[in-house]
Amino acid sequence: MRHPAVGFSPVPQTKWYNASMDERMYGEDVDTLELEKYGLSDLDGKNILALDDADLDRLLAALGDDDMSLNLPMQCTADKVQELLSYSECRRCGRCCRPNPLNLESPGVEIFEEELQSIADSIGEPYESLKKKTGPGKATPYAYQVVKLGFTRWLPLPCPAYSSRENGCRAYSVRPVVCKTYPVIFTGDDSYTSIRVTCDYGRDIVKAACKRIHRDNPSFEIML
């Protein structure tokens, strides 16, 4: 059984997606990783799930460098997301809190409106002042089936809650669901799970998940 490894991007008609957190979040186009560009031609046609640790590390590093995510053949449910997150731990490196040099046009981090008040309280900034720094989002299904519908705002990057001096999030205990579940990405389609691999946390999760999938179903393939 084969599964396409996919995520979101502005480049059409290939099998990889770029899962950037911007207005293309629910985009229709796809992008492919140029294996030759990263010296990975030897991996062409191989099953990702069967790669040894060294080759998987090479692939994930290239995906991270190209700002891509990897989609895995597992339903994106609250329980499954928590299981994936338990495979490793966030290093709190702040990479997801700062502007992405590969996606400078991104409007920031999309959060639900009711999460904004908790952030404001946590960082000691008036709600209206913080809200003026955000951009309007949209009505969207709640991530991981929390409730059916919510309205969103875009927190700019660097995130107002991030402190470079403290090297971390000042609202960590009340951080939005998109931050709590990162590097798992909510795509609007819960038939698969998309994981960013631009940080060690994401790469750890993908490696553990691939081993789990391969162990449970050795005949399953995610082909490069």
BELMO-V891688 format. One record per helix or strand of 3 or more residues. SS is the DSSP state (H for helix, E for strand). FROM is the first residue (numbers start at 1). LEN is the number of residues. If there is no record, write none. Layout:
ss:from:len
SS:FROM:LEN
SS:FROM:LEN
This chain:
ss:from:len
H:36:3
H:41:3
H:48:3
H:53:13
E:69:4
H:78:8
H:95:3
E:109:4
H:113:11
H:127:7
E:135:6
H:143:3
E:150:6
H:172:3
H:177:4
E:193:4
H:200:17
